[in-house]
Amino acid sequence: MKSVMQRKNNGVDFEVDELLSVSKPNCSSCCMSKTQTQRYEPSQVVERAEEGGWLRRKVVSLFGALMAAFGTLMFKRKLVAAEQGKKEPQKGEQGGKNGHTPKWGMVIDLDKCTGCGACVVACAVENNMMLGDPELAEQSRVIRWIHLLPLIEGEYPNIKARLLPMLCQHCDDPPCIYVCPVTATYKNPEGLVAQVYPRCIGCRYCVNNCPYTIKYFNWSDPVFPQPIPKGFNPDVAVRYKGIVEKCTFCHHRLQIAREKAKAEGREFKAEDYVPACVEACPAKAIYFGDLNDPESEVSKLAHSRRAFKLLEELGTEPKVIYLSEG
């Protein structure tokens, strides 16, 4: 049965057909049934709709509880992974002096740095980065693992400007590894914060959780004009659309240095591992080495009175240390 409801809206008549009756079986004796027609008023229709909304809210709240439980589980998994990262590596993986586990770190002397950008270019060439174009630059989507961050000190006319090389800080307590749901980023036993490209799902949680904003998402597939691909570094994978990348301290160079030392039948030394930016710096303003070796130059500079770390108050314990000017 249909009824026609009349209502006026802004002076215009509308006819709204609503089905207000349903067929409901009514069982009688001997399992004989006959059809009974029940009529619902408009208010009852609204009540039934509200009941459906209550069911939907219950389903959504249950889904939210499941997601919260999953997040807690993943957080505990990250804590376990972080604890495992502190364990000693297996025999043959040690490369520090006197057989200890090295902790790779970097010191940048701002008094020597001229802001020439040689480290930026060397990093881009070593790690097969796309050239970019003006349109991507305007959108801030040209990926460079090292940025020269401009710093202005003082007030006009007594101002002082300098450029600070900014790269992944390879924190001892990195916030990014705790939010990755697939463990695509983690800290290895030697303190390097690694990035596994095939495992990354592009959720960008690590990008948002990095206080230094030095993790980059690939919004499109890289485009390389010829003959640039012929000069690619075969030791570094070319990143593709939908994944996150960042500075790795040229970890492939560490693997090559260890393999070379093994082939030559000698012990691996910390001096054998030199990232591209350190090698290319003409002012020798970047130092790299084992922070766990108190005799190394990088360890001594890290404990200098001029040494400071970025956002040290956050407790991330970055392993890129800067030396102030003067």
C-alpha positions as CSV (number, residue, x, y, z in Angstrom):
1,M,0.0,0.0,0.0
2,K,1.4,3.4,-0.9
3,S,0.4,6.8,0.5
4,V,1.2,10.1,-0.9
5,M,2.6,12.7,1.5
6,Q,2.3,16.4,0.5
7,R,4.7,19.0,1.8
8,K,5.7,22.5,0.7
9,N,9.3,23.7,0.4
10,N,9.9,27.3,-0.6
11,G,6.4,27.5,-2.1
12,V,6.9,24.5,-4.4
13,D,4.7,21.4,-3.9
14,F,6.5,18.0,-3.8
15,E,4.8,14.5,-3.9
16,V,6.9,12.0,-1.9
17,D,6.0,8.4,-2.3
18,E,7.0,6.3,0.7
19,L,6.4,2.7,1.2
20,L,5.0,2.5,4.7
21,S,3.7,-1.1,4.7
22,V,5.5,-4.4,4.8
23,S,4.3,-8.0,4.7
24,K,4.9,-9.9,7.9
25,P,4.1,-13.6,8.3
26,N,1.8,-14.5,11.2
27,C,2.1,-18.1,12.2
28,S,-1.1,-19.8,13.5
29,S,-1.8,-23.3,14.6
30,C,-0.6,-26.3,12.5
31,C,2.2,-24.1,11.1
32,M,-0.4,-22.5,8.8
33,S,0.6,-18.9,7.9
34,K,-1.3,-16.1,6.4
35,T,-0.1,-12.7,5.5
36,Q,-0.8,-9.8,7.8
37,T,-0.2,-6.3,6.6
38,Q,1.4,-3.9,9.2
39,R,1.4,-0.2,8.6
40,Y,4.4,2.0,9.8
41,E,4.0,5.6,10.6
42,P,6.7,8.1,9.4
43,S,7.9,8.4,13.0
44,Q,8.4,4.7,13.2
45,V,10.4,4.7,9.9
46,V,12.7,7.3,11.5
47,E,13.1,5.2,14.6
48,R,14.1,2.1,12.4
49,A,16.6,4.3,10.5
50,E,18.1,5.4,13.9
51,E,18.4,1.8,14.9
52,G,20.4,1.1,11.7
53,G,22.7,4.1,12.5
54,W,23.3,2.6,16.0
55,L,24.4,-0.6,14.4
56,R,26.7,1.2,12.0
57,R,28.2,3.1,15.0
58,K,28.8,-0.2,16.7
59,V,30.6,-1.6,13.7
60,V,32.8,1.5,13.4
61,S,33.7,1.5,17.0
62,L,34.6,-2.2,16.9
63,F,36.8,-1.6,13.8
64,G,38.5,1.3,15.7
65,A,39.2,-1.0,18.6
66,L,40.7,-3.6,16.3
67,M,42.9,-0.9,14.7
68,A,44.0,0.4,18.1
69,A,44.9,-3.2,19.1
70,F,46.9,-3.6,15.9
71,G,48.7,-0.3,16.5
72,T,49.7,-1.4,20.0
73,L,50.9,-4.8,18.6
74,M,53.0,-3.0,16.0
75,F,54.4,-0.6,18.6
76,K,55.5,-3.5,20.8
77,R,57.0,-5.2,17.7
78,K,59.1,-2.0,17.1
79,L,60.3,-2.0,20.7
80,V,61.4,-5.6,20.3
81,A,63.1,-4.7,17.0
82,A,64.9,-1.8,18.7
83,E,66.1,-4.1,21.5
84,Q,67.3,-6.5,18.9
85,G,69.2,-3.8,17.2
86,K,71.3,-3.3,20.3
87,K,72.5,-6.9,20.3
88,E,76.1,-7.7,19.2
89,P,76.4,-8.7,15.5
90,Q,77.5,-12.1,14.6
91,K,81.2,-13.0,14.1
92,G,82.5,-11.5,10.9
93,E,80.2,-8.5,11.0
94,Q,82.3,-6.6,13.5
95,G,84.5,-3.9,11.9
96,G,85.5,-1.7,14.8
97,K,88.8,-1.3,16.4
98,N,89.7,-4.1,18.8
99,G,86.7,-6.2,17.6
100,H,84.0,-3.9,19.1
101,T,80.8,-3.1,17.3
102,P,81.3,0.2,15.4
103,K,78.8,3.1,15.6
104,W,79.0,5.1,12.5
105,G,78.7,8.9,12.8
106,M,79.5,12.1,11.1
107,V,80.9,15.5,12.2
108,I,80.4,18.6,10.0
109,D,82.6,21.6,10.8
110,L,80.6,24.7,10.0
111,D,83.7,26.9,10.3
112,K,85.2,25.1,7.3
113,C,82.0,24.6,5.3
114,T,81.8,27.1,2.4
115,G,78.4,26.1,1.2
116,C,79.7,25.1,-2.3
117,G,77.2,22.2,-2.7
118,A,79.8,19.6,-3.7
119,C,78.4,17.2,-1.2
120,V,74.9,17.6,-2.6
121,V,76.0,16.9,-6.1
122,A,78.2,14.0,-5.1
123,C,75.3,12.4,-3.1
124,A,72.9,12.8,-6.1
125,V,75.3,11.2,-8.5
126,E,76.4,8.4,-6.2
127,N,72.8,7.4,-5.4
128,N,71.2,7.8,-8.9
129,M,68.9,10.7,-8.2
130,M,66.7,12.3,-10.8
131,L,67.8,15.7,-12.1
132,G,64.4,17.4,-11.6
133,D,62.9,20.4,-13.4
134,P,61.6,23.9,-12.6
135,E,58.0,22.6,-12.1
136,L,59.1,19.9,-9.5
137,A,61.4,22.5,-7.9
138,E,58.4,24.9,-7.5
139,Q,56.5,22.0,-5.8
140,S,59.5,21.2,-3.6
141,R,59.5,17.6,-5.0
142,V,63.1,17.5,-6.3
143,I,64.6,14.9,-4.0
144,R,68.1,15.5,-2.6
145,W,69.3,13.6,0.4
146,I,71.4,16.6,1.5
147,H,70.0,20.1,1.7
148,L,71.9,23.3,2.5
149,L,69.7,24.9,5.1
150,P,70.1,28.7,5.3
151,L,70.4,30.1,8.7
152,I,70.2,33.8,9.5
153,E,71.4,35.1,12.9
154,G,71.1,38.5,14.5
155,E,69.0,41.5,13.4
156,Y,69.6,44.0,10.6
157,P,72.1,45.5,10.0
158,N,74.1,43.2,12.3
159,I,73.1,39.9,10.6
160,K,75.1,36.8,9.9
161,A,74.2,34.1,7.4
162,R,75.5,30.6,6.9
163,L,74.5,27.3,5.3
164,L,74.0,24.2,7.3
165,P,74.2,20.8,5.5
166,M,71.1,18.9,6.5
167,L,70.8,15.1,6.0
168,C,69.4,12.1,7.8
169,Q,70.7,12.2,11.4
170,H,70.7,8.4,11.8
171,C,69.4,8.8,15.3
172,D,70.2,6.3,18.1
173,D,66.5,6.5,19.0
174,P,64.9,7.2,15.6
175,P,61.2,8.1,15.8
176,C,60.6,6.9,12.2
177,I,61.2,3.2,12.9
178,Y,58.4,3.0,15.5
179,V,55.6,3.9,13.2
180,C,56.4,1.9,10.1
181,P,53.8,-0.9,9.9
182,V,56.0,-3.2,7.7
183,T,59.5,-2.6,9.2
184,A,60.7,-1.0,5.9
185,T,62.9,1.3,8.0
186,Y,64.9,0.1,11.0
187,K,68.2,0.7,12.8
188,N,70.9,-2.0,12.3
189,P,73.3,-3.0,15.0
190,E,75.9,-0.5,13.8
191,G,73.5,2.4,14.3
192,L,72.6,3.0,10.6
193,V,69.0,3.8,10.0
194,A,68.2,1.7,6.9
195,Q,65.4,1.9,4.3
196,V,64.2,-1.2,2.5
197,Y,62.6,0.0,-0.7
198,P,60.8,-3.2,-1.9
199,R,59.2,-3.5,1.5
200,C,57.9,0.1,1.7
201,I,54.2,0.5,1.1
202,G,54.2,4.3,0.9
203,C,52.1,5.1,3.9
204,R,54.5,8.0,4.8
205,Y,54.1,7.5,8.5
206,C,57.9,7.7,8.8
207,V,58.0,10.9,6.8
208,N,55.5,12.5,9.2
209,N,57.3,11.2,12.3
210,C,60.7,12.5,11.4
211,P,61.4,15.7,13.3
212,Y,64.2,16.6,10.9
213,T,62.0,16.3,7.7
214,I,64.6,14.5,5.7
215,K,62.7,11.5,4.4
216,Y,61.2,11.9,1.0
217,F,58.3,10.4,-0.8
218,N,58.4,9.6,-4.5
219,W,55.3,11.1,-6.0
220,S,56.1,9.9,-9.5
221,D,58.4,7.6,-11.4
222,P,61.9,9.1,-12.0
223,V,62.7,10.4,-15.5
224,F,66.3,10.3,-16.7
225,P,67.3,11.8,-20.1
226,Q,69.8,9.9,-22.2
227,P,72.6,9.0,-21.7
228,I,72.4,9.5,-17.9
229,P,71.1,5.9,-17.2
230,K,74.4,4.6,-18.7
231,G,76.3,6.2,-15.9
232,F,74.1,4.8,-13.1
233,N,75.8,3.4,-10.0
234,P,75.1,-0.3,-10.2
235,D,75.4,-0.7,-6.4
236,V,72.4,1.6,-5.7
237,A,68.8,0.8,-6.7
238,V,66.8,3.4,-8.6
239,R,63.8,4.3,-6.5
240,Y,60.3,4.3,-8.0
241,K,56.9,5.9,-7.5
242,G,55.1,5.3,-4.2
243,I,58.1,4.7,-1.8
244,V,60.1,6.7,0.7
245,E,63.9,7.3,0.5
246,K,66.6,9.0,2.5
247,C,70.3,9.2,3.2
248,T,71.9,5.9,4.0
249,F,75.4,7.1,4.8
250,C,76.3,5.3,1.4
251,H,75.8,1.9,3.1
252,H,76.7,0.2,-0.1
253,R,80.2,1.5,0.3
254,L,80.5,-0.2,3.6
255,Q,79.5,-3.5,2.1
256,I,82.0,-3.0,-0.8
257,A,84.8,-2.0,1.7
258,R,84.2,-5.2,3.8
259,E,84.2,-7.4,0.7
260,K,87.4,-5.8,-0.6
261,A,89.2,-6.3,2.8
262,K,88.1,-9.9,2.9
263,A,89.3,-10.5,-0.7
264,E,92.7,-8.9,0.2
265,G,93.0,-11.1,3.2
266,R,93.2,-8.3,5.7
267,E,91.1,-6.9,8.5
268,F,88.5,-4.3,7.7
269,K,89.3,-0.8,9.0
270,A,86.9,2.1,9.7
271,E,89.0,4.3,7.4
272,D,88.0,2.0,4.5
273,Y,84.4,3.2,4.7
274,V,84.0,6.8,3.2
275,P,80.6,8.1,2.1
276,A,80.5,10.1,-1.2
277,C,79.8,13.5,0.5
278,V,82.9,13.1,2.7
279,E,85.1,12.2,-0.2
280,A,83.9,15.1,-2.4
281,C,84.1,17.9,0.1
282,P,86.9,20.2,-1.1
283,A,87.2,22.0,2.3
284,K,87.4,18.7,4.2
285,A,84.6,20.0,6.5
286,I,83.0,16.6,6.8
287,Y,84.4,13.9,9.0
288,F,83.1,10.3,9.2
289,G,84.1,7.3,11.3
290,D,83.5,5.1,14.3
291,L,82.0,7.0,17.3
292,N,82.7,4.0,19.5
293,D,86.4,4.3,19.0
294,P,87.7,7.0,21.4
295,E,90.9,7.3,19.3
296,S,89.2,8.1,16.1
297,E,89.1,11.7,14.8
298,V,85.4,11.8,14.5
299,S,84.9,10.6,18.1
300,K,87.3,13.3,19.4
301,L,85.5,16.0,17.4
302,A,82.1,14.8,18.6
303,H,83.3,15.5,22.2
304,S,84.7,19.0,21.3
305,R,83.4,22.0,23.1
306,R,82.2,23.3,19.8
307,A,80.0,20.2,19.1
308,F,76.2,20.4,19.1
309,K,73.3,18.4,17.8
310,L,70.1,19.5,16.1
311,L,66.9,19.2,18.2
312,E,68.9,17.4,20.9
313,E,66.1,18.2,23.4
314,L,63.9,15.6,21.7
315,G,66.0,12.7,22.9
316,T,66.5,11.2,19.4
317,E,70.3,11.1,19.9
318,P,71.4,12.0,16.4
319,K,74.7,10.7,15.1
320,V,75.4,13.8,12.9
321,I,77.2,16.3,15.0
322,Y,77.9,19.9,14.0
323,L,80.9,22.1,15.1
324,S,79.9,25.7,15.7
325,E,81.9,28.5,14.1
326,G,84.6,30.3,16.0
